Amino acid sequence: MDILPPLFRNVITSRRSLMAGAMALALAPAALAQTAPSKPLEVVTSFSILADLTRQVAKERANVVPLVGPNGDTHVYQASPADAKKVKDAGLIVVNGLGLETFMPRLIKSAGAKIPVIVASTGINAIEKTKKEAHGHGHGHDHGHSHGRLDPHAWQSIDAVKVYVVNIRDGLIKADPAGEPAYRKNAEAYLAELAAVKSEIENAFATLPRERRVTMTSHAAFDYFAREFGFTFESVQGMSSDAEPSAKDVARVIRLIRDKKVRAVFLENMTSPRIAEQIAKETGARVGGTLFSDALSDEKGPAPTYIAMMRHNAKTLLDALKAE
């Protein structure tokens, strides 16, 4: 039985409401700290694809800056004094590894700061090339940008990028422990999205016969894509785009295109189209379009994010290789 007069009941109810409101206000700063830091973590990545992957995991908790921007070529990049300042001011650095960023060790050393470095490719099933495959068939020189025998272009595999995302997530958590719940939640959502995109691409390629999945690009950047989706990619150059292909390289690819009845050759967004167009003209193969290999497009282009890049590349290949 309620024995309190109505007046007292109203007073107690009001008091309880005020106390609840005060507690909510007191807890608000702590709740906000879990979602939005007062100052975002400064993260430097070596190139644009890693920058997008990092942004997908970090969201508003980090300010992510790539050294090699959209449509840039990491293989031939020369670091600047401005890059040294970016590295020095960073709270975290994300690199691909596998010998891609030949400029990074010297840059980090010159910055003179002990900054955590995350190697995104750690733990992937890397493709190892022969010396001939690594440097190109017609020349063994590397112009100071040798990547060794491991193929660094692992981001062309969605399964490998899932490993990248976990490594980036763990690096962000170590650098910014307060953001752990957000980083884990964002990474989980992005991993699910990557799995869905892989299934989408596999279903699209199911309509393309295996014998048509043979093509040519400027440099050997798509072997991980080939392994994942059942393609064969021939290339004029080795794993690096830094050396001008020799006449012997071009002649070899022309023979391959004719022997294997390659239907289309593809340009790359960060290399000159001249050689690929010359080969297409001499063999009668069509120019199938532009693939994004080592860099994203800018915001106005067709591949401003990693997922947009993979969808664009898959559609470009499918449209060209299915055509009668």
LUMLUM-325857 format. One line per 5 residues: number of its first residue (from 1); their letters; for each residue x, y, z of C-alpha. Coordinates in Angstrom, 3 decimals, padded with zeros to 6 digits. Each point is the difference from the previous one (the first is absolute). Example, Ala and Ser with C-alpha at 12.3 -4.5 7.8 and 13.67 -1.06 7.14 Angstrom:
REM LUMLUM-325857
1> as> 012.300,-004.500,007.800  001.370,003.440,-000.660
***
This chain:
REM LUMLUM-325857
1> mdilp> 000.000,000.000,000.000  001.220,003.492,-000.896  -000.014,001.912,003.302  001.784,003.187,-001.223  -002.097,003.085,-000.639
6> plfrn> -000.007,001.149,-003.660  002.120,003.086,000.811  002.830,-002.100,001.479  -000.139,-002.428,-002.901  000.488,002.895,-002.454
11> vitsr> 002.953,001.379,001.976  001.765,-003.382,000.103  -000.626,-000.610,-003.696  001.418,003.423,-000.903  003.056,-000.622,002.193
16> rslma> 000.654,-003.343,-001.659  -000.292,001.574,-003.465  002.503,002.712,000.940  002.459,-002.580,001.356  -000.342,-002.122,-003.140
21> gamal> 000.621,003.060,-002.169  003.078,000.972,002.027  001.426,-003.511,-000.302  -000.583,000.002,-003.771  001.870,003.308,-000.315
26> alapa> 002.865,-001.321,002.110  000.321,-003.133,-002.137  -000.350,001.808,-003.357  003.688,001.008,-000.357  001.111,-003.600,000.578
31> alaqt> -002.465,-001.288,-002.594  001.095,002.605,-002.519  003.658,-000.878,000.566  -000.711,-003.493,-001.306  -001.368,001.313,-003.307
36> apskp> 001.839,003.204,-000.841  003.469,000.861,001.333  000.796,003.611,000.838  002.858,-000.169,-002.514  000.031,-002.567,-002.823
41> levvt> 002.956,-002.359,-000.271  002.353,001.115,-002.792  000.629,-002.957,-002.325  002.322,000.013,-003.021  -000.325,-002.763,-002.600
46> sfsil> 002.405,-000.660,-002.827  -002.589,000.176,-002.804  -003.650,000.632,-000.795  -001.385,-003.548,000.234  001.329,-000.427,003.537
51> adltr> -001.418,003.412,000.892  -003.494,-001.104,-000.966  000.251,-003.290,001.904  001.189,001.888,003.081  -002.830,002.532,-000.264
56> qvake> -002.557,-002.799,-000.163  001.224,-001.312,003.352  000.822,003.300,001.727  -002.891,002.186,-001.218  -000.056,003.298,001.975
61> ranvv> 002.591,-001.141,002.551  002.934,000.594,-002.381  001.233,002.471,-002.564  001.489,-002.203,-002.733  002.444,001.400,-002.571
66> plvgp> 001.659,-001.986,-002.835  003.492,000.939,-001.172  -000.678,-001.247,-003.547  -003.385,001.383,-000.967  -002.677,-001.017,-002.522
71> ngdth> 001.326,-001.153,-003.384  003.547,000.127,001.421  002.684,-002.637,-000.619  001.513,-001.327,003.222  002.643,-001.940,-001.950
76> vyqas> 001.785,003.175,-001.106  -000.973,002.406,002.765  002.634,002.344,001.395  -000.683,001.259,003.523  000.084,003.752,000.664
81> padak> 000.883,002.087,003.092  -003.731,000.543,000.494  -000.421,-003.779,000.237  002.631,-000.129,002.749  -002.034,002.521,002.016
86> kvkda> -003.198,-002.023,-000.476  001.779,-003.107,001.253  001.533,001.834,002.948  -003.409,001.338,001.096  -001.770,-003.356,-000.378
91> glivv> -001.186,-002.209,002.819  -000.079,-003.069,-002.259  001.426,-001.007,-003.389  -001.591,-002.655,-002.223  002.038,-001.595,-002.795
96> nglgl> -000.657,-002.868,-002.372  003.289,-001.831,000.442  001.236,-002.765,-002.348  002.640,002.410,-001.245  -002.420,002.463,-001.610
101> etfmp> 000.974,003.226,001.766  003.723,000.238,-000.710  -000.076,003.673,001.059  -001.527,-000.565,003.451  002.904,-001.275,002.146
106> rliks> 002.143,003.047,-000.812  -002.970,002.331,000.440  -000.870,-001.369,003.434  003.647,000.196,001.042  000.301,003.597,-001.224
111> agaki> -003.095,000.994,001.969  001.937,-000.882,003.124  -003.001,-001.226,001.941  -000.896,-003.394,001.432  -003.454,-000.483,-001.463
116> pviva> -001.929,-003.301,-000.038  000.007,-001.555,-003.479  -002.684,-002.473,-001.081  000.913,-002.326,-002.888  -003.445,-000.697,-001.431
121> stgin> 000.998,-003.086,-002.013  001.325,-001.939,003.021  -001.376,-003.536,-000.056  -001.292,-000.163,-003.576  000.749,-002.840,-002.425
126> aiekt> 002.513,001.948,-002.118  000.814,-000.859,-003.605  003.691,-000.603,-000.628  001.410,000.635,-003.480  003.084,-001.245,-001.769
131> kkeah> 002.699,002.603,-000.535  -000.972,000.219,-003.667  -003.693,000.520,000.805  000.755,002.535,002.712  002.085,002.338,-002.129
136> ghghg> -001.566,-000.550,-003.412  000.907,-002.473,-002.679  002.188,002.177,-002.134  002.025,001.871,002.626  001.384,-000.731,003.418
141> hdhgh> 000.627,003.562,001.151  -002.220,001.685,002.537  001.111,003.650,000.009  000.338,-000.027,003.792  -003.606,-001.053,000.635
146> shgrl> 000.385,-003.774,000.366  -002.857,-001.684,001.862  001.795,-003.320,000.351  -001.750,-003.246,-000.840  -003.232,000.423,001.943
151> dphaw> -002.857,001.547,-001.961  -001.124,003.075,001.990  -003.371,000.478,-001.774  -001.952,-002.082,002.520  -002.817,002.576,000.250
156> qsida> -001.276,-001.375,-003.316  -001.279,-002.975,002.029  -003.050,000.682,002.149  000.963,-002.884,002.276  003.410,001.610,000.555
161> vkvyv> -001.627,003.368,000.709  -002.027,-001.633,002.767  003.352,-000.741,001.662  001.069,003.613,-000.646  -003.133,001.243,001.786
166> vnird> 000.649,-002.129,003.094  003.615,001.202,000.168  -001.094,003.632,-000.381  -002.684,-000.461,002.655  002.498,-001.445,002.476
171> glika> 002.486,002.791,-000.720  -002.621,002.672,000.570  -001.042,-001.607,003.287  003.601,-000.046,001.196  000.490,003.655,-000.923
176> dpage> -003.398,001.112,001.352  -001.256,-002.494,002.625  -003.045,002.137,000.864  -001.322,-000.549,-003.524  000.084,-003.811,000.150
181> payrk> -003.801,-000.518,-000.015  -000.400,002.287,-003.014  002.904,-001.545,-001.895  -001.302,-003.519,000.562  -003.536,000.931,-001.016
186> naeay> 001.140,001.830,-003.154  002.368,-002.798,-001.026  -002.692,-002.647,000.475  -002.428,001.933,-002.207  002.625,000.574,-002.690
191> laela> 001.117,-003.648,-000.013  -003.618,-001.014,-000.601  -000.217,002.489,-002.867  003.208,-001.387,-001.533  -001.362,-003.546,000.176
196> avkse> -003.177,001.106,-001.756  001.950,001.773,-002.766  002.148,-003.078,-000.593  -003.130,-002.149,-000.430  -001.469,002.626,-002.322
201> ienaf> 003.123,-000.061,-002.226  000.180,-003.808,000.003  -003.639,-000.201,-001.099  000.634,002.516,-002.783  003.030,-001.928,-001.289
206> atlpr> -001.960,-003.268,000.038  -001.413,001.059,-003.377  003.511,000.371,-001.506  001.540,-003.228,-001.373  003.483,-000.835,001.335
211> errvt> 001.550,000.104,-003.464  -000.953,003.675,-000.276  001.634,000.972,003.281  003.355,000.762,-001.622  001.107,003.591,-000.433
216> mtsha> 002.930,002.428,000.037  000.930,003.015,002.134  002.944,002.379,000.173  001.744,-001.414,003.080  -000.417,-003.146,002.109
221> afdyf> -002.423,001.385,002.572  -002.916,-002.422,-000.248  001.321,-003.446,000.925  -001.878,000.014,003.318  -003.185,000.912,-001.844
226> arefg> 000.769,-002.766,-002.512  000.491,-002.580,002.756  -003.228,000.988,001.747  -002.269,000.169,-003.033  001.536,-002.490,-002.460
231> ftfes> 001.648,002.372,-002.500  003.297,000.065,-001.897  001.638,003.431,-000.280  002.934,000.513,-002.332  002.005,003.201,000.411
236> vqgms> 002.607,001.987,-001.877  001.990,000.869,003.128  000.831,-001.779,003.234  -001.458,000.846,003.418  001.318,003.573,-000.086
241> sdaep> -001.067,002.668,-002.474  003.252,001.948,000.320  001.849,-001.278,-003.085  -000.896,000.648,-003.631  -000.773,-003.375,-001.656
246> sakdv> 002.523,-001.149,-002.565  -000.766,-000.911,-003.610  000.522,-003.625,001.042  -002.706,000.336,002.684  -002.459,001.439,-002.495
251> arvir> 000.755,-002.680,-002.608  -000.492,-002.744,002.609  -003.422,001.335,000.997  -001.093,000.371,-003.628  000.848,-003.673,-000.586
256> lirdk> -001.899,-001.031,003.134  -003.078,001.975,-000.980  -000.065,-001.630,-003.420  000.732,-003.513,001.300  -002.586,000.165,002.804
261> kvrav> -002.528,001.971,-002.034  -000.240,002.723,002.649  -003.135,002.019,-000.699  000.839,003.233,001.842  002.890,001.939,001.498
266> flenm> -000.520,002.382,002.889  001.481,003.328,000.969  000.875,000.901,003.598  -000.881,003.251,001.716  003.555,000.714,001.206
271> tspri> 002.064,-001.034,-003.054  000.360,001.365,-003.512  -002.513,-001.476,-002.477  002.449,000.236,-002.923  001.421,-003.551,000.048
276> aeqia> -003.333,-001.723,000.618  -001.612,001.962,-002.837  002.906,-000.901,-002.301  -000.363,-003.702,000.822  -003.752,000.086,-000.538
281> ketga> 000.489,001.624,-003.390  002.590,-002.577,-001.119  -001.961,-003.040,001.172  -003.563,001.033,-000.758  -001.020,-000.425,003.641
286> rvggt> -002.366,002.661,001.272  000.914,002.474,002.721  -002.339,-001.209,002.706  000.128,003.076,002.220  001.922,001.214,003.025
291> lfsda> 000.636,-002.129,003.075  001.024,001.419,003.367  003.045,-001.894,001.188  002.117,001.866,002.551  -002.083,003.076,000.806
296> lsdek> -003.560,001.189,000.346  -001.550,002.689,-002.149  -000.833,003.428,001.398  -003.484,000.632,001.389  -001.434,000.779,-003.440
301> gpapt> 001.401,-003.181,-001.573  -001.480,-003.517,-000.151  002.152,-001.436,002.816  000.184,002.406,002.962  -000.148,-002.877,002.511
306> yiamm> 001.412,-003.518,000.124  -003.401,-001.643,-000.466  -000.852,002.328,-002.889  003.380,-000.906,-001.558  -000.639,-003.743,000.201
311> rhnak> -003.490,000.370,-001.444  001.276,002.252,-002.794  002.830,-002.381,-000.928  -002.309,-003.030,-000.006  -002.599,001.735,-002.178
316> tllda> 002.645,001.345,-002.402  001.491,-003.475,-000.451  -003.398,-001.649,-000.378  -001.332,002.515,-002.530  003.092,-000.269,-002.204
321> lkae> 000.531,-003.762,000.174  -003.657,-000.962,-000.458  -000.480,002.162,-003.068  -000.280,-001.818,-003.324
***
